Structure formats: C-alpha cells, structure tokens
Amino acid sequence: MRRPRLRRPRLPRTREGQRRLVRVVVAGCVLALLPSAWLRVVTDDRLRTVADVPRTEVAVVFGAGLWDGEPSPYLARRLDAAARLYRAGRIEVVLVTGDNSREEYDEPDAMRAYLVRHGVPEGRIVGDYAGFDTWDSCVRAKKVFGVDRAVLISQGFHIRRAVALCQEAGVASYGVGVDDRHDVTWYYGGAREILAAGKAALDAVFEPDPRFLGPKEPGVARALADAR
C-alpha cells in the first residue's frame, strides 16, 4: 500500500502575493513578541541583585525541578541566593513554592532541606505544595499565605515574568535574577519564555483561579511572628 504523499506548501508566485505573505509573517512576529515587550516595560524598575535588593520580610523561591530528589543545579542557585539574603538580614522568611502533585516528587520539602543545610532555620521556611506554575504560585502567595510584599528569586530569563505576575496578583515585588552558566538549558529556558510570556499576558488579563487554591494557611504569619 502506497503512503499518501504530503504536499509541500507553495510560496506565492506573484509579487503581490509575496508582499502579502511577508506582511503576515511580520505581523505574526510582532504579535508573538508583544507579551515579552510588556514584561520588560512593567518590570524594568523592579529588578535588583542580592547586594542591593530592599529589605523585605518574605522571599519567594520558585521551584525548578529535582534531580534524584535533590534540587536541580538551577534550583540550587535560587536557594543559594535566598540563603545569602537570610544570612545578610535582608529577609526573615522564605516561602518555597513548587510541585508536590505526586507522592514521589516533592519540590518544597527538598527546597526546605537544602535551605536548612545552608543555614536557614527550619522555622523560617514555609512550603507551598501547589505551586504548579508561576501564576499559581503568585496567587497562592497572596490569597493563601497572605503575602503582600516579597522578594522573588529565580533565573534571569524567568524573573521578569515572575515579577509581572506577582504584581498582577497583588504582591508588591522585587525580583532577583540569579547568575547561571549559559548552557543548553539556559538557552532553552530563554526560548521557552517567549511562549510563556504569551500565557503570562493571558493570566494577567483573565486572572484564572489556580489549579488548587485551598484554605488560607498561617505559615508565613506564624514564621514572621516567631522572627520578631
């Protein structure tokens, strides 16, 4: 049985058709890049470094995957930055937010254990076990954990989206983008952000409910009270 042959798309042959195709391609590129431009505009004055970020009671560290139950190198860099901020007295509590959707995969507890090993007291670490994506983490930080202001910690290619979405969710935020080696994963993350920026724009406009909201939790307020 012969397989049907796929027809290759034909380019327009007329000059007018070619012009129309170019206009469509350019318009598509512009539309694809608009969300990224929005992220840059709304976050330009909200990015800082570990050395100059304003003192804020709460830091939020976003999950970035586990390797054999331990934080991936990218996630470890984020946690290292949080530990440095804590030791410098720039933050008092760390909210670690990540995926615990299945029993054998627990980002928040792995993040907690890493921070404890690096000098952050366990009582100053609060876990969000339903931070399935950036928008969910931001909304839950506000509505579940009562966070109004925070320092957000992530890689440079992700931090603008995190700051923009947390601002939209009602969390006044500064972002710390940690340095990382520009390897294949870094470039993949940067390319992925072009698509993720589009989803972020939709989240900001429509403000969907998180996959799981749940009741309010006093963990952050309790940890702050213990710190005083």
C-alpha positions in Angstrom: 0.0 0.0 0.0 1.5 3.3 -1.1 1.7 6.1 1.5 0.0 9.3 0.5 2.5 12.0 -0.4 2.4 15.2 1.6 2.2 18.3 -0.5 4.7 20.9 0.3 3.2 24.4 0.7 3.7 26.5 -2.3 5.0 30.1 -2.0 3.1 32.8 -3.7 4.3 33.4 -7.3 3.0 36.9 -7.8 4.7 39.9 -6.3 1.6 41.0 -4.6 1.2 37.5 -3.0 4.7 37.6 -1.8 4.2 41.0 -0.3 1.1 39.8 1.5 3.0 36.8 2.9 5.8 39.0 4.2 3.2 41.3 5.9 1.6 38.2 7.5 4.9 36.9 8.8 6.0 40.3 10.2 2.6 40.8 11.9 2.9 37.3 13.4 6.4 38.1 14.7 5.2 41.4 16.2 2.3 39.8 18.0 4.5 37.0 19.3 6.9 39.5 20.8 4.4 41.9 22.3 4.0 39.9 25.6 7.8 39.9 26.0 7.9 43.6 25.5 5.1 44.1 28.1 7.1 42.1 30.6 10.2 44.2 30.0 8.3 47.5 30.4 6.4 46.6 33.6 9.4 45.2 35.4 12.4 47.4 34.4 12.4 49.2 37.8 11.7 46.1 39.9 14.9 44.1 39.3 17.7 44.0 41.8 20.7 41.9 42.9 21.3 40.1 46.1 23.5 43.0 47.2 21.0 45.9 46.6 17.5 44.4 46.9 15.4 46.3 49.5 15.0 44.6 52.9 11.7 42.7 52.7 10.2 40.3 55.2 9.4 37.5 52.8 11.3 35.9 49.9 9.6 33.6 47.4 11.7 30.9 45.7 10.1 29.2 42.7 10.7 25.5 42.0 12.9 24.5 39.1 13.0 20.7 39.2 14.6 17.9 41.2 17.4 15.5 40.3 17.2 12.3 42.2 15.2 14.0 44.9 17.7 16.9 45.2 17.3 20.5 43.8 18.5 20.7 40.3 21.5 23.0 39.7 19.3 25.8 38.6 17.1 25.5 41.7 20.1 25.2 43.9 21.3 28.6 42.6 17.9 30.2 43.6 18.1 28.6 47.0 21.7 29.8 47.5 20.6 33.4 46.8 17.8 33.1 49.4 20.2 31.7 52.0 22.6 34.7 51.3 19.7 37.1 51.7 18.7 35.5 55.0 22.2 35.5 56.4 22.6 39.2 55.4 19.4 40.1 57.3 17.6 41.2 54.2 14.7 38.7 54.6 13.2 36.9 57.5 11.1 34.1 56.0 11.4 32.1 52.8 8.3 30.8 51.0 9.4 27.8 48.8 6.8 27.1 46.1 6.8 24.1 43.9 5.2 20.9 42.7 4.1 18.1 45.0 1.4 16.7 42.8 2.6 13.1 43.3 3.9 11.3 46.3 7.4 10.6 44.9 8.0 14.2 43.8 8.2 16.8 46.5 9.9 20.1 45.4 9.0 22.2 48.5 10.4 19.7 51.0 13.6 19.2 49.0 14.0 23.0 48.9 13.4 23.2 52.6 16.0 20.6 53.4 18.6 22.4 51.1 18.0 25.7 52.9 18.3 24.2 56.3 21.7 22.7 55.3 22.7 26.2 54.2 21.9 28.0 57.4 18.3 29.0 57.2 16.3 27.8 60.3 13.6 25.4 59.5 11.1 27.6 61.4 11.7 30.4 58.9 10.8 28.3 55.9 7.3 27.8 54.7 6.3 25.4 51.9 3.7 25.9 49.2 3.0 22.4 47.8 0.7 23.5 45.0 2.9 26.0 43.1 2.3 24.3 39.8 3.2 27.3 37.7 4.3 30.9 38.2 0.8 32.3 38.2 -0.5 29.7 40.7 2.5 30.5 43.0 1.8 34.2 42.9 -1.9 33.9 43.5 -1.4 31.5 46.3 1.3 33.6 47.9 -1.3 36.4 48.2 -4.6 34.6 48.8 -3.4 31.6 50.8 -0.3 32.8 52.6 -1.2 36.5 53.0 2.0 37.8 51.4 1.6 41.5 50.4 5.3 42.2 49.6 8.1 39.9 48.6 11.5 39.4 47.0 11.2 36.9 44.2 14.1 34.7 43.3 14.6 32.9 40.0 16.9 32.8 36.9 17.3 35.9 34.8 15.2 34.5 31.9 12.2 33.9 34.2 12.4 36.7 36.8 10.6 39.3 34.7 7.6 37.0 34.2 7.5 36.2 38.0 7.6 39.8 39.0 4.9 40.9 36.5 2.6 38.1 37.5 3.0 38.6 41.2 2.4 42.3 40.8 -0.8 41.4 38.9 -1.8 39.0 41.7 -1.4 41.8 44.3 2.1 41.0 45.7 4.3 44.1 45.5 7.6 42.5 44.3 11.2 43.0 43.6 13.0 40.4 41.6 16.5 38.9 42.0 17.7 37.1 38.9 20.5 34.8 39.8 23.5 34.3 37.6 23.9 31.0 35.7 26.2 29.4 33.1 24.7 30.0 29.6 24.4 26.3 28.7 21.8 24.5 26.6 19.3 24.6 29.5 19.7 28.3 29.9 19.1 29.0 26.2 16.2 26.6 26.2 14.7 28.5 29.1 15.1 31.8 27.4 13.4 30.5 24.2 10.6 29.0 26.2 10.0 32.3 27.9 8.8 33.7 24.5 5.8 31.3 24.6 5.4 31.6 28.4 5.2 35.4 28.1 2.0 34.9 26.0 0.5 32.8 28.7 1.5 35.3 31.3 -0.3 38.1 29.4 -3.4 35.9 29.3 -3.1 35.2 33.0 -2.8 38.9 33.8 -5.9 39.7 31.7 -8.2 36.9 32.7 -6.8 36.2 36.2 -7.8 32.5 36.3 -8.0 30.6 39.6 -5.0 28.4 40.4 -5.3 24.7 39.8 -5.7 24.3 43.5 -6.4 27.3 45.9 -7.5 25.8 49.1 -7.9 27.5 52.5 -5.7 30.2 54.0 -2.6 29.0 55.7 -1.0 30.8 58.7 2.6 29.6 58.0 4.1 32.8 56.8 2.4 34.9 59.5 3.5 32.4 62.2 7.1 32.4 61.0 7.2 36.2 60.9 5.8 36.4 64.5 8.5 33.9 65.7 11.1 36.1 64.0 10.2 39.2 66.0 
